[in-house]
Amino acid sequence: MESRHRVVVGDAREMDVEDDAVELVVTSPPYPMIEMWDDQFAELSADAADALAAGDGAAAFDAMHEVLTEVWREVKRVLVPGGIACVNVGDATRKVDDSFRVYQNHARIVEAFAELGFEPLPDILWRKPTNSAAKFMGSGMIPPNAYVTLEHEYVLVFRNGSESRGFDPGDTARYESAYFWEERNRWFSDVWTDVTGTSQRMEGAGGASSEGGDSLGELRERSAAYPFAVPYRLINMYSVYGDTVLDPFWGTGTTSLAAMVAGRNSVGVELEAGFADAFGRRAADAPALSRKVATRRLDDHREFVARRREEGEELGYESETYDFPVTTKQEQSLTLYVVDEVTETDEGYRARHEPLER
């Protein structure tokens, strides 16, 4: 099996991607009203720049979301009917002039997608702890003027239209792409409390510096990249082998790396060419990372089987690929692939995959 990964340097409001070309969108856009993104929004929108200069937070918020809505229109165009779009976003708290308030980015994005004809599906919250020792705002221990901190982000999930994607009965790629029963129970919970630890284990290599230039770590900080575990889970949850995953706010390429590890194709759209140049170091680590991630999943399932046996329960079906039982008939064809080789192409990268045999 092969997967291809294209990187497009350009504006996501006018993507060089064909209509109905992708089955899944997984992205984390710049967050409106987070100061690190002010300059970028100001460059893309004169209205946002003017509102920020005038200290008009509400107008700046509206103008920034107008920029994002132009991208969501493009997402609508390139996503197949029934395809899924996952948007990772956080809300913002900010004082502009004399007004301190929360700017609810997630609510505005839900509204924009619904107006474009997407069906909002149940969303996910995941905890993103702050490292600040003084993270609480306001009057501290004296009521009533302290404020809670925002330590969670949303994964907003949308379907393109009212109908789900259709598959032929017994579609091989779909059944090979199954996840384990216990993974389903964890991944499809609406609150992820384990994603930080999982992502640190999965991320592995990929932070090397380059002489005389930005290190990948510095680029990642500038891009506010989300943890590898977030796109990796979403790609496994909402796509099958052979699908193409789009990230219109590509950054350091975490979504493409997750797609490569998961055995899917990907397209990334990114304004800054430096991010695309840096991705080669991450792609080179994909073989080792994919083997680590897939092996961990198999080991976790074996531990699950052992725990059930200790409780006196035997799982009801035998895997057709591996030497263990599974809980449901739908898992019998489940096959995990690992990256055997990554080569650079004119448009991006090509990965060759082989089944993980254990």
Secondary structure per residue as TSV (DSSP state, phi and psi in degrees):
chain	resnum	aa	ss	phi	psi
A	1	M	-	360.0	141.5
A	2	E	E	-123.1	151.9
A	3	S	E	-130.9	149.1
A	4	R	E	-121.0	144.6
A	5	H	E	-135.0	109.1
A	6	R	E	-102.9	138.3
A	7	V	E	-117.5	120.6
A	8	V	E	-110.6	118.2
A	9	V	E	-88.8	113.5
A	10	G	S	171.2	-174.3
A	11	D	-	-89.0	124.6
A	12	A	G	-68.3	-10.8
A	13	R	G	-75.7	-13.5
A	14	E	G	-140.9	75.5
A	15	M	-	-73.9	139.1
A	16	D	S	-85.0	63.7
A	17	V	-	-137.4	136.1
A	18	E	-	-70.9	160.0
A	19	D	T	-59.5	143.1
A	20	D	T	51.2	41.1
A	21	A	-	-98.8	-11.7
A	22	V	E	-130.1	150.6
A	23	E	E	-99.1	-19.2
A	24	L	E	-147.7	140.3
A	25	V	E	-117.2	127.1
A	26	V	E	-131.6	120.0
A	27	T	E	-154.8	159.5
A	28	S	-	-132.4	102.2
A	29	P	-	-78.3	169.4
A	30	P	-	-58.1	137.7
A	31	Y	-	-89.3	117.2
A	32	P	T	-55.7	140.9
A	33	M	T	70.5	14.2
A	34	I	-	-96.1	124.1
A	35	E	G	-58.9	-31.1
A	36	M	G	-63.3	-18.0
A	37	W	G	-102.3	1.8
A	38	D	H	-56.6	-47.0
A	39	D	H	-63.0	-40.1
A	40	Q	H	-67.0	-44.4
A	41	F	H	-63.8	-37.8
A	42	A	H	-64.0	-37.2
A	43	E	H	-67.6	-32.4
A	44	L	H	-88.6	-18.0
A	45	S	-	-144.1	116.2
A	46	A	H	-64.0	-33.7
A	47	D	H	-64.1	-40.9
A	48	A	H	-64.7	-42.4
A	49	A	H	-61.6	-44.6
A	50	D	H	-65.4	-41.0
A	51	A	H	-66.6	-40.7
A	52	L	H	-63.2	-42.9
A	53	A	H	-64.4	-32.6
A	54	A	H	-85.6	-4.7
A	55	G	T	71.6	27.7
A	56	D	-	-101.4	92.4
A	57	G	H	-63.8	-41.3
A	58	A	H	-63.8	-42.4
A	59	A	H	-68.2	-38.2
A	60	A	H	-63.3	-42.6
A	61	F	H	-58.3	-46.8
A	62	D	H	-62.2	-45.2
A	63	A	H	-66.1	-39.2
A	64	M	H	-63.8	-40.9
A	65	H	H	-71.6	-25.5
A	66	E	H	-63.1	-37.6
A	67	V	H	-61.4	-47.8
A	68	L	H	-63.7	-37.9
A	69	T	H	-62.2	-33.0
A	70	E	H	-61.5	-36.2
A	71	V	H	-69.9	-41.4
A	72	W	H	-63.0	-30.9
A	73	R	H	-62.9	-40.6
A	74	E	H	-67.4	-37.9
A	75	V	H	-58.2	-42.5
A	76	K	H	-58.8	-40.7
A	77	R	H	-68.1	-42.2
A	78	V	H	-91.1	-13.5
A	79	L	E	-88.4	133.6
A	80	V	E	-64.0	153.3
A	81	P	E	-57.4	132.5
A	82	G	E	84.6	-7.7
A	83	G	E	-68.3	160.9
A	84	I	E	-109.4	139.8
A	85	A	E	-118.4	127.8
A	86	C	E	-117.1	123.1
A	87	V	E	-119.9	115.1
A	88	N	E	-88.6	122.8
A	89	V	E	-152.8	152.5
A	90	G	-	-118.7	154.4
A	91	D	-	-78.1	170.5
A	92	A	E	-129.6	140.3
A	93	T	E	-112.1	136.5
A	94	R	E	-161.3	146.0
A	95	K	E	-103.3	119.9
A	96	V	E	-120.1	123.0
A	97	D	T	53.4	-121.3
A	98	D	T	-102.1	10.8
A	99	S	E	-108.4	120.1
A	100	F	E	-107.6	129.2
A	101	R	E	-158.9	170.3
A	102	V	E	-96.2	137.5
A	103	Y	E	-106.8	112.0
A	104	Q	-	-86.1	84.0
A	105	N	H	-61.9	-39.2
A	106	H	H	-62.9	-39.4
A	107	A	H	-66.8	-39.8
A	108	R	H	-67.0	-37.4
A	109	I	H	-70.2	-39.0
A	110	V	H	-58.7	-44.0
A	111	E	H	-62.0	-43.9
A	112	A	H	-64.5	-44.1
A	113	F	H	-65.3	-41.1
A	114	A	H	-62.9	-40.2
A	115	E	H	-66.6	-24.9
A	116	L	T	-85.1	-2.5
A	117	G	T	99.3	9.1
A	118	F	E	-80.3	151.3
A	119	E	E	-96.8	114.2
A	120	P	E	-66.3	133.3
A	121	L	E	-111.3	167.9
A	122	P	E	-54.9	136.5
A	123	D	E	-97.4	176.4
A	124	I	E	-124.6	141.0
A	125	L	E	-109.7	136.5
A	126	W	E	-132.9	145.1
A	127	R	E	-81.7	130.5
A	128	K	-	-125.1	85.4
A	129	P	-	-63.8	148.8
A	130	T	-	-93.8	148.6
A	131	N	-	-93.2	3.1
A	132	S	-	-74.8	133.3
A	133	A	T	-74.7	-24.3
A	134	A	T	-114.4	58.7
A	135	K	-	-84.6	-16.3
A	136	F	-	-84.4	139.1
A	137	M	B	-109.4	151.3
A	138	G	S	101.5	-137.8
A	139	S	S	-93.3	15.4
A	140	G	T	64.8	-119.0
A	141	M	T	-86.9	1.9
A	142	I	S	-110.1	117.6
A	143	P	T	-71.1	160.7
A	144	P	T	-111.8	15.2
A	145	N	S	-105.5	28.6
A	146	A	-	-91.7	162.1
A	147	Y	B	-129.5	141.2
A	148	V	-	-68.6	152.3
A	149	T	-	-92.0	151.9
A	150	L	-	-92.5	102.4
A	151	E	-	-115.5	21.2
A	152	H	E	-131.9	157.5
A	153	E	E	-126.9	163.5
A	154	Y	E	-105.2	142.2
A	155	V	E	-108.4	105.4
A	156	L	E	-86.1	134.6
A	157	V	E	-122.2	130.3
A	158	F	E	-134.7	145.1
A	159	R	E	-106.1	137.8
A	160	N	E	-79.5	91.3
A	161	G	S	98.7	179.9
A	162	S	S	-90.3	-13.9
A	163	E	S	-103.9	141.4
A	164	S	-	-75.4	160.6
A	165	R	-	-61.9	144.3
A	166	G	-	-96.8	144.1
A	167	F	-	-132.7	148.9
A	168	D	-	-66.4	146.6
A	169	P	T	-56.7	132.5
A	170	G	T	71.6	19.8
A	171	D	-	-48.9	121.0
A	172	T	H	-60.8	-47.4
A	173	A	H	-61.6	-37.4
A	174	R	H	-66.7	-43.5
A	175	Y	H	-75.0	-33.2
A	176	E	H	-65.4	-28.2
A	177	S	T	-83.6	5.5
A	178	A	-	-59.0	157.0
A	179	Y	-	-111.6	162.3
A	180	F	-	-69.7	152.0
A	181	W	H	-53.8	-44.4
A	182	E	H	-72.5	-28.3
A	183	E	H	-67.0	-42.2
A	184	R	H	-55.5	-45.2
A	185	N	H	-64.0	-33.7
A	186	R	H	-82.9	-47.1
A	187	W	H	-68.2	-36.2
A	188	F	T	-92.0	14.8
A	189	S	S	-72.7	149.8
A	190	D	S	-83.5	-3.2
A	191	V	E	-131.2	120.7
A	192	W	E	-101.1	112.0
A	193	T	S	-101.8	-7.7
A	194	D	S	-107.8	2.6
A	195	V	H	-67.6	-32.9
A	196	T	H	-64.0	-50.7
A	197	G	H	-63.6	-40.4
A	198	T	H	-62.9	-43.7
A	199	S	H	-65.8	-37.1
A	200	Q	H	-64.9	-37.1
A	201	R	H	-70.2	-40.6
A	202	M	H	-75.7	-34.7
A	203	E	H	-58.4	-43.6
A	204	G	-	61.0	-127.7
A	205	A	S	-79.9	178.3
A	206	G	-	117.2	12.6
A	207	G	-	-111.7	21.7
A	208	A	-	-67.6	151.0
A	209	S	-	-93.5	156.0
A	210	S	-	-112.0	139.8
A	211	E	T	-62.6	131.7
A	212	G	T	74.9	9.0
A	213	G	S	-144.6	-173.3
A	214	D	-	-63.5	138.2
A	215	S	-	-79.6	158.0
A	216	L	H	-61.4	-33.9
A	217	G	H	-62.0	-41.1
A	218	E	H	-66.1	-40.8
A	219	L	H	-62.0	-41.6
A	220	R	H	-62.8	-39.9
A	221	E	H	-63.6	-41.2
A	222	R	H	-68.6	-29.0
A	223	S	H	-88.9	-10.7
A	224	A	T	55.0	43.4
A	225	A	-	-59.8	141.8
A	226	Y	-	-85.1	164.2
A	227	P	-	-64.4	146.7
A	228	F	T	-52.1	-38.2
A	229	A	H	-60.1	-30.2
A	230	V	H	-66.2	-59.0
A	231	P	H	-66.3	-32.7
A	232	Y	H	-61.9	-46.0
A	233	R	H	-62.2	-48.4
A	234	L	H	-61.2	-39.2
A	235	I	H	-64.1	-41.3
A	236	N	H	-70.0	-32.0
A	237	M	H	-74.0	-35.6
A	238	Y	H	-124.2	15.5
A	239	S	-	-148.5	170.3
A	240	V	-	-127.1	165.5
A	241	Y	T	-53.4	136.4
A	242	G	T	95.7	-17.2
A	243	D	-	-71.9	163.4
A	244	T	E	-115.6	132.7
A	245	V	E	-109.0	130.8
A	246	L	E	-108.7	137.2
A	247	D	E	-125.5	104.9
A	248	P	S	-75.8	-10.5
A	249	F	S	-121.8	72.8
A	250	W	-	-69.0	-39.9
A	251	G	T	59.3	-127.4
A	252	T	T	-84.9	5.1
A	253	G	T	86.7	24.1
A	254	T	H	-60.1	-38.5
A	255	T	H	-65.1	-42.9
A	256	S	H	-65.5	-38.9
A	257	L	H	-62.2	-43.7
A	258	A	H	-64.5	-39.7
A	259	A	H	-63.9	-41.2
A	260	M	H	-62.1	-46.4
A	261	V	H	-63.9	-34.5
A	262	A	H	-86.1	-1.5
A	263	G	T	78.2	28.5
A	264	R	-	-112.1	161.4
A	265	N	E	-79.6	162.9
A	266	S	E	-149.9	155.0
A	267	V	E	-131.4	130.0
A	268	G	E	-120.1	137.2
A	269	V	E	-116.6	125.9
A	270	E	E	-145.0	133.1
A	271	L	S	-69.9	-36.7
A	272	E	-	-98.7	116.3
A	273	A	H	-62.9	-28.3
A	274	G	H	-59.4	-32.7
A	275	F	H	-65.4	-43.3
A	276	A	H	-62.6	-39.6
A	277	D	H	-64.0	-36.1
A	278	A	H	-76.0	-17.4
A	279	F	H	-67.5	-22.2
A	280	G	H	-55.1	-34.8
A	281	R	H	-69.1	-36.0
A	282	R	H	-72.2	-41.3
A	283	A	H	-62.3	-35.6
A	284	A	H	-64.1	-25.2
A	285	D	T	-87.1	-4.7
A	286	A	H	-60.3	-40.3
A	287	P	H	-58.1	-48.1
A	288	A	H	-67.2	-41.5
A	289	L	H	-65.0	-43.5
A	290	S	H	-63.6	-39.5
A	291	R	H	-66.0	-39.5
A	292	K	H	-63.6	-45.2
A	293	V	H	-66.7	-47.5
A	294	A	H	-65.9	-41.2
A	295	T	H	-62.8	-39.7
A	296	R	H	-61.9	-40.7
A	297	R	H	-64.2	-42.9
A	298	L	H	-65.7	-42.3
A	299	D	H	-63.3	-40.4
A	300	D	H	-62.5	-38.7
A	301	H	H	-67.9	-40.1
A	302	R	H	-60.8	-39.3
A	303	E	H	-64.9	-37.4
A	304	F	H	-63.2	-44.5
A	305	V	H	-60.4	-44.2
A	306	A	H	-61.8	-40.8
A	307	R	H	-64.6	-40.6
A	308	R	H	-65.5	-38.1
A	309	R	H	-66.2	-38.1
A	310	E	H	-61.8	-28.2
A	311	E	T	-87.5	3.0
A	312	G	T	85.1	18.1
A	313	E	-	-115.4	139.3
A	314	E	-	-112.3	136.9
A	315	L	-	-71.9	151.5
A	316	G	S	-87.0	-9.8
A	317	Y	E	-135.8	151.5
A	318	E	E	-99.8	135.3
A	319	S	-	-64.3	140.9
A	320	E	S	-83.2	-12.1
A	321	T	S	-111.9	-33.1
A	322	Y	S	-123.2	169.8
A	323	D	S	-92.5	45.2
A	324	F	S	-149.0	162.0
A	325	P	E	-83.7	164.3
A	326	V	E	-131.0	165.6
A	327	T	S	-78.8	-38.1
A	328	T	S	-125.6	160.2
A	329	K	G	-63.3	-31.4
A	330	Q	G	-65.3	-20.3
A	331	E	G	-88.5	-6.2
A	332	Q	T	-63.0	-34.4
A	333	S	T	-91.4	-0.1
A	334	L	-	-51.2	126.4
A	335	T	-	-136.5	125.7
A	336	L	-	-96.0	132.5
A	337	Y	E	-106.8	147.4
A	338	V	E	-120.2	155.6
A	339	V	E	-79.5	122.8
A	340	D	E	-90.9	-35.1
A	341	E	E	-158.8	143.6
A	342	V	E	-124.0	129.3
A	343	T	E	-125.7	146.5
A	344	E	E	-83.2	140.8
A	345	T	-	-122.3	178.1
A	346	D	S	-63.8	-30.9
A	347	E	S	-101.1	-14.3
A	348	G	E	166.9	-108.5
A	349	Y	E	-145.4	151.5
A	350	R	E	-123.6	132.4
A	351	A	E	-117.1	137.5
A	352	R	E	-102.9	133.3
A	353	H	E	-118.9	148.7
A	354	E	E	-135.1	151.3
A	355	P	E	-64.3	141.1
A	356	L	-	-79.1	116.3
A	357	E	-	-104.6	116.6
A	358	R	-	-145.5	360.0
